[in-house]
Amino acid sequence: MTSPTLSDVLATARVVSLPLNTRFRGVEHREAVLLEGPEGWAEFSPFVEYDDAEASTWLAAAVDFAWRPQPAALRDSIPVNATMPAVAAERVPEVLARYDGCRTVKVKVAEPGQTLAEDVARVAAVRAAMGAVGRIRVDANGGWNVDEAEHAAHALAEFDLEYLEQPCATVAELAELRARLKRWDLPIAADESVRKAQDPIEVARSGAADLIVVKAQPLGGVRRALGIVAEAGLPAVVSSALDTSIGLAQGAALAAALPRLDFDCGLGTASLYAADVVREPLRARDGAVPVGRLTPDPDLLAQHAASAERTEWWIARVRRAWEASAL
């Protein structure tokens, strides 16, 4: 079909600000632009610190999802993990209660200003809540150097981790850490080294990871993400970028189209929100979320509309991202 113009994209743009249950990535509200095209609704929500060039990839993903048919779904529901923010250990049961039936928990660690002892206590509380059969993965968002990551791996070893996600920032550091942990049978997953990289395949080519984390928005949409997974030749976990339920539906479309889905996906993050733009948010039910497009509720769009100032900021950002892209 004919590609949209910038005027087409802006014609239906709605900017929302949604409260979170727990502070996450340093914010208590998540802002997003929602767009409607002939195929349905999509989301544009690059984090505010990202430059226009990086944001342009997120806009390409939104345009692709709203204006073009998506690859065929191979499954109609996606198993998901619970996401544990960097909360105090005593808050772990409260957070887990928001996730129905999830057998896997991703625990945030290496939070700026926190200690490894706090990370260990948080993971220990998750293990106690999940029992021996629960799966635990930790995500450092590149917050450790190689020595710190190796030390943390030792400190967390007793909790039988499924994998370490982005323990270090660079591909070279990941490769070195993976070599050091070779005998541990502790897989390394790459996230930022895929979605924020000029060459998202470098991490696979360098032998720096055992699996990759892919996200629909940061990678430019479902088709491009599928191509990256195919070229990397590594198992993939589909995750969210703290999307609203509209963005999570695109992530579910990506997970549904993967030839193989060996891991629970990070697409249950609607439970981090205190409010959403759809009447039935895409939260885990019996450990999974359904595949399918969602439509925002007009009353919720109005209720959670961003301020005039923030709306103006986001619309200007859409314009800049458009100019920075090849759309």
Secondary structure as a PSIPRED ss2 file (coil, helix, strand):
# PSIPRED VFORMAT (PSIPRED V4.0)

   1 M C   1.000  0.000  0.000
   2 T C   1.000  0.000  0.000
   3 S C   1.000  0.000  0.000
   4 P C   1.000  0.000  0.000
   5 T C   1.000  0.000  0.000
   6 L H   0.000  1.000  0.000
   7 S H   0.000  1.000  0.000
   8 D H   0.000  1.000  0.000
   9 V H   0.000  1.000  0.000
  10 L H   0.000  1.000  0.000
  11 A H   0.000  1.000  0.000
  12 T C   1.000  0.000  0.000
  13 A C   1.000  0.000  0.000
  14 R E   0.000  0.000  1.000
  15 V E   0.000  0.000  1.000
  16 V E   0.000  0.000  1.000
  17 S E   0.000  0.000  1.000
  18 L E   0.000  0.000  1.000
  19 P E   0.000  0.000  1.000
  20 L E   0.000  0.000  1.000
  21 N E   0.000  0.000  1.000
  22 T E   0.000  0.000  1.000
  23 R E   0.000  0.000  1.000
  24 F E   0.000  0.000  1.000
  25 R C   1.000  0.000  0.000
  26 G C   1.000  0.000  0.000
  27 V E   0.000  0.000  1.000
  28 E E   0.000  0.000  1.000
  29 H E   0.000  0.000  1.000
  30 R E   0.000  0.000  1.000
  31 E E   0.000  0.000  1.000
  32 A E   0.000  0.000  1.000
  33 V E   0.000  0.000  1.000
  34 L E   0.000  0.000  1.000
  35 L E   0.000  0.000  1.000
  36 E E   0.000  0.000  1.000
  37 G E   0.000  0.000  1.000
  38 P C   1.000  0.000  0.000
  39 E C   1.000  0.000  0.000
  40 G E   0.000  0.000  1.000
  41 W E   0.000  0.000  1.000
  42 A E   0.000  0.000  1.000
  43 E E   0.000  0.000  1.000
  44 F E   0.000  0.000  1.000
  45 S C   1.000  0.000  0.000
  46 P C   1.000  0.000  0.000
  47 F C   1.000  0.000  0.000
  48 V C   1.000  0.000  0.000
  49 E C   1.000  0.000  0.000
  50 Y C   1.000  0.000  0.000
  51 D C   1.000  0.000  0.000
  52 D H   0.000  1.000  0.000
  53 A H   0.000  1.000  0.000
  54 E H   0.000  1.000  0.000
  55 A H   0.000  1.000  0.000
  56 S H   0.000  1.000  0.000
  57 T H   0.000  1.000  0.000
  58 W H   0.000  1.000  0.000
  59 L H   0.000  1.000  0.000
  60 A H   0.000  1.000  0.000
  61 A H   0.000  1.000  0.000
  62 A H   0.000  1.000  0.000
  63 V H   0.000  1.000  0.000
  64 D H   0.000  1.000  0.000
  65 F H   0.000  1.000  0.000
  66 A H   0.000  1.000  0.000
  67 W H   0.000  1.000  0.000
  68 R C   1.000  0.000  0.000
  69 P C   1.000  0.000  0.000
  70 Q C   1.000  0.000  0.000
  71 P C   1.000  0.000  0.000
  72 A C   1.000  0.000  0.000
  73 A C   1.000  0.000  0.000
  74 L C   1.000  0.000  0.000
  75 R C   1.000  0.000  0.000
  76 D C   1.000  0.000  0.000
  77 S E   0.000  0.000  1.000
  78 I E   0.000  0.000  1.000
  79 P E   0.000  0.000  1.000
  80 V E   0.000  0.000  1.000
  81 N C   1.000  0.000  0.000
  82 A E   0.000  0.000  1.000
  83 T E   0.000  0.000  1.000
  84 M E   0.000  0.000  1.000
  85 P C   1.000  0.000  0.000
  86 A C   1.000  0.000  0.000
  87 V C   1.000  0.000  0.000
  88 A C   1.000  0.000  0.000
  89 A H   0.000  1.000  0.000
  90 E H   0.000  1.000  0.000
  91 R H   0.000  1.000  0.000
  92 V H   0.000  1.000  0.000
  93 P H   0.000  1.000  0.000
  94 E H   0.000  1.000  0.000
  95 V H   0.000  1.000  0.000
  96 L H   0.000  1.000  0.000
  97 A C   1.000  0.000  0.000
  98 R C   1.000  0.000  0.000
  99 Y C   1.000  0.000  0.000
 100 D C   1.000  0.000  0.000
 101 G C   1.000  0.000  0.000
 102 C C   1.000  0.000  0.000
 103 R C   1.000  0.000  0.000
 104 T E   0.000  0.000  1.000
 105 V E   0.000  0.000  1.000
 106 K E   0.000  0.000  1.000
 107 V E   0.000  0.000  1.000
 108 K E   0.000  0.000  1.000
 109 V C   1.000  0.000  0.000
 110 A C   1.000  0.000  0.000
 111 E C   1.000  0.000  0.000
 112 P C   1.000  0.000  0.000
 113 G C   1.000  0.000  0.000
 114 Q C   1.000  0.000  0.000
 115 T C   1.000  0.000  0.000
 116 L H   0.000  1.000  0.000
 117 A H   0.000  1.000  0.000
 118 E H   0.000  1.000  0.000
 119 D H   0.000  1.000  0.000
 120 V H   0.000  1.000  0.000
 121 A H   0.000  1.000  0.000
 122 R H   0.000  1.000  0.000
 123 V H   0.000  1.000  0.000
 124 A H   0.000  1.000  0.000
 125 A H   0.000  1.000  0.000
 126 V H   0.000  1.000  0.000
 127 R H   0.000  1.000  0.000
 128 A H   0.000  1.000  0.000
 129 A H   0.000  1.000  0.000
 130 M H   0.000  1.000  0.000
 131 G C   1.000  0.000  0.000
 132 A C   1.000  0.000  0.000
 133 V C   1.000  0.000  0.000
 134 G C   1.000  0.000  0.000
 135 R E   0.000  0.000  1.000
 136 I E   0.000  0.000  1.000
 137 R E   0.000  0.000  1.000
 138 V E   0.000  0.000  1.000
 139 D E   0.000  0.000  1.000
 140 A C   1.000  0.000  0.000
 141 N C   1.000  0.000  0.000
 142 G C   1.000  0.000  0.000
 143 G C   1.000  0.000  0.000
 144 W E   0.000  0.000  1.000
 145 N C   1.000  0.000  0.000
 146 V H   0.000  1.000  0.000
 147 D H   0.000  1.000  0.000
 148 E H   0.000  1.000  0.000
 149 A H   0.000  1.000  0.000
 150 E H   0.000  1.000  0.000
 151 H H   0.000  1.000  0.000
 152 A H   0.000  1.000  0.000
 153 A H   0.000  1.000  0.000
 154 H H   0.000  1.000  0.000
 155 A H   0.000  1.000  0.000
 156 L H   0.000  1.000  0.000
 157 A H   0.000  1.000  0.000
 158 E H   0.000  1.000  0.000
 159 F H   0.000  1.000  0.000
 160 D C   1.000  0.000  0.000
 161 L E   0.000  0.000  1.000
 162 E E   0.000  0.000  1.000
 163 Y E   0.000  0.000  1.000
 164 L E   0.000  0.000  1.000
 165 E E   0.000  0.000  1.000
 166 Q C   1.000  0.000  0.000
 167 P C   1.000  0.000  0.000
 168 C E   0.000  0.000  1.000
 169 A C   1.000  0.000  0.000
 170 T C   1.000  0.000  0.000
 171 V H   0.000  1.000  0.000
 172 A H   0.000  1.000  0.000
 173 E H   0.000  1.000  0.000
 174 L H   0.000  1.000  0.000
 175 A H   0.000  1.000  0.000
 176 E H   0.000  1.000  0.000
 177 L H   0.000  1.000  0.000
 178 R H   0.000  1.000  0.000
 179 A H   0.000  1.000  0.000
 180 R H   0.000  1.000  0.000
 181 L C   1.000  0.000  0.000
 182 K H   0.000  1.000  0.000
 183 R H   0.000  1.000  0.000
 184 W H   0.000  1.000  0.000
 185 D C   1.000  0.000  0.000
 186 L C   1.000  0.000  0.000
 187 P C   1.000  0.000  0.000
 188 I E   0.000  0.000  1.000
 189 A E   0.000  0.000  1.000
 190 A E   0.000  0.000  1.000
 191 D C   1.000  0.000  0.000
 192 E H   0.000  1.000  0.000
 193 S H   0.000  1.000  0.000
 194 V H   0.000  1.000  0.000
 195 R H   0.000  1.000  0.000
 196 K C   1.000  0.000  0.000
 197 A C   1.000  0.000  0.000
 198 Q C   1.000  0.000  0.000
 199 D C   1.000  0.000  0.000
 200 P C   1.000  0.000  0.000
 201 I C   1.000  0.000  0.000
 202 E H   0.000  1.000  0.000
 203 V H   0.000  1.000  0.000
 204 A H   0.000  1.000  0.000
 205 R H   0.000  1.000  0.000
 206 S C   1.000  0.000  0.000
 207 G C   1.000  0.000  0.000
 208 A C   1.000  0.000  0.000
 209 A C   1.000  0.000  0.000
 210 D C   1.000  0.000  0.000
 211 L E   0.000  0.000  1.000
 212 I E   0.000  0.000  1.000
 213 V E   0.000  0.000  1.000
 214 V E   0.000  0.000  1.000
 215 K C   1.000  0.000  0.000
 216 A C   1.000  0.000  0.000
 217 Q C   1.000  0.000  0.000
 218 P C   1.000  0.000  0.000
 219 L C   1.000  0.000  0.000
 220 G C   1.000  0.000  0.000
 221 G C   1.000  0.000  0.000
 222 V H   0.000  1.000  0.000
 223 R H   0.000  1.000  0.000
 224 R H   0.000  1.000  0.000
 225 A H   0.000  1.000  0.000
 226 L H   0.000  1.000  0.000
 227 G H   0.000  1.000  0.000
 228 I H   0.000  1.000  0.000
 229 V H   0.000  1.000  0.000
 230 A H   0.000  1.000  0.000
 231 E H   0.000  1.000  0.000
 232 A H   0.000  1.000  0.000
 233 G C   1.000  0.000  0.000
 234 L C   1.000  0.000  0.000
 235 P C   1.000  0.000  0.000
 236 A E   0.000  0.000  1.000
 237 V E   0.000  0.000  1.000
 238 V E   0.000  0.000  1.000
 239 S E   0.000  0.000  1.000
 240 S C   1.000  0.000  0.000
 241 A C   1.000  0.000  0.000
 242 L C   1.000  0.000  0.000
 243 D C   1.000  0.000  0.000
 244 T C   1.000  0.000  0.000
 245 S H   0.000  1.000  0.000
 246 I H   0.000  1.000  0.000
 247 G H   0.000  1.000  0.000
 248 L H   0.000  1.000  0.000
 249 A H   0.000  1.000  0.000
 250 Q H   0.000  1.000  0.000
 251 G H   0.000  1.000  0.000
 252 A H   0.000  1.000  0.000
 253 A H   0.000  1.000  0.000
 254 L H   0.000  1.000  0.000
 255 A H   0.000  1.000  0.000
 256 A H   0.000  1.000  0.000
 257 A H   0.000  1.000  0.000
 258 L C   1.000  0.000  0.000
 259 P C   1.000  0.000  0.000
 260 R C   1.000  0.000  0.000
 261 L C   1.000  0.000  0.000
 262 D C   1.000  0.000  0.000
 263 F C   1.000  0.000  0.000
 264 D C   1.000  0.000  0.000
 265 C E   0.000  0.000  1.000
 266 G E   0.000  0.000  1.000
 267 L C   1.000  0.000  0.000
 268 G C   1.000  0.000  0.000
 269 T H   0.000  1.000  0.000
 270 A H   0.000  1.000  0.000
 271 S H   0.000  1.000  0.000
 272 L H   0.000  1.000  0.000
 273 Y E   0.000  0.000  1.000
 274 A C   1.000  0.000  0.000
 275 A C   1.000  0.000  0.000
 276 D C   1.000  0.000  0.000
 277 V C   1.000  0.000  0.000
 278 V C   1.000  0.000  0.000
 279 R C   1.000  0.000  0.000
 280 E C   1.000  0.000  0.000
 281 P C   1.000  0.000  0.000
 282 L C   1.000  0.000  0.000
 283 R C   1.000  0.000  0.000
 284 A C   1.000  0.000  0.000
 285 R E   0.000  0.000  1.000
 286 D C   1.000  0.000  0.000
 287 G C   1.000  0.000  0.000
 288 A E   0.000  0.000  1.000
 289 V E   0.000  0.000  1.000
 290 P E   0.000  0.000  1.000
 291 V C   1.000  0.000  0.000
 292 G C   1.000  0.000  0.000
 293 R C   1.000  0.000  0.000
 294 L C   1.000  0.000  0.000
 295 T C   1.000  0.000  0.000
 296 P C   1.000  0.000  0.000
 297 D C   1.000  0.000  0.000
 298 P H   0.000  1.000  0.000
 299 D H   0.000  1.000  0.000
 300 L H   0.000  1.000  0.000
 301 L H   0.000  1.000  0.000
 302 A H   0.000  1.000  0.000
 303 Q H   0.000  1.000  0.000
 304 H C   1.000  0.000  0.000
 305 A E   0.000  0.000  1.000
 306 A C   1.000  0.000  0.000
 307 S C   1.000  0.000  0.000
 308 A H   0.000  1.000  0.000
 309 E H   0.000  1.000  0.000
 310 R H   0.000  1.000  0.000
 311 T H   0.000  1.000  0.000
 312 E H   0.000  1.000  0.000
 313 W H   0.000  1.000  0.000
 314 W H   0.000  1.000  0.000
 315 I H   0.000  1.000  0.000
 316 A H   0.000  1.000  0.000
 317 R H   0.000  1.000  0.000
 318 V H   0.000  1.000  0.000
 319 R H   0.000  1.000  0.000
 320 R H   0.000  1.000  0.000
 321 A H   0.000  1.000  0.000
 322 W H   0.000  1.000  0.000
 323 E H   0.000  1.000  0.000
 324 A H   0.000  1.000  0.000
 325 S C   1.000  0.000  0.000
 326 A C   1.000  0.000  0.000
 327 L C   1.000  0.000  0.000
